[in-house]
Amino acid sequence: LVEGGAQTAAAFLRADMVDRLLLYRAPVLLGGKPGLADLGLTALADAHGRWRLVDARTLGSDRLEVYERARGQESH
């Protein structure tokens, strides 16, 4: 479990140390800072095929999506 904000999450993603993503989305955005930091991708194509959606639910007015690392993508 990594909890620490966008910079911390991005550091773990850049280091290829993430096996599962749980993304919670609300219908409103709060705060003034960007919600995502540099993930270390140089091209949009590099993001495709790395994750597969394994669950999606509505939680009240929020949305939870669970992604797992795609097989064969353990290391780059």
KAWO-V472180 format. One record per backbone hydrogen bond with DSSP energy under -0.5 kcal/mol. NH is the residue of the N-H (numbers start at 1). CO is the residue of the C=O. If there is no record, write none. Layout:
BEGIN
nh:NH co:CO
nh:NH co:CO
END
This chain:
BEGIN
nh:3 co:1
nh:9 co:5
nh:10 co:6
nh:11 co:7
nh:12 co:8
nh:13 co:9
nh:14 co:10
nh:15 co:11
nh:16 co:13
nh:17 co:12
nh:21 co:67
nh:23 co:21
nh:23 co:65
nh:24 co:22
nh:25 co:63
nh:46 co:43
nh:47 co:44
nh:48 co:44
nh:48 co:45
nh:50 co:47
nh:52 co:68
nh:54 co:66
nh:55 co:66
nh:57 co:64
nh:59 co:57
nh:59 co:62
nh:60 co:58
nh:62 co:59
nh:63 co:25
nh:64 co:57
nh:65 co:23
nh:66 co:55
nh:67 co:21
nh:67 co:65
nh:68 co:52
nh:69 co:19
nh:70 co:50
nh:73 co:70
END
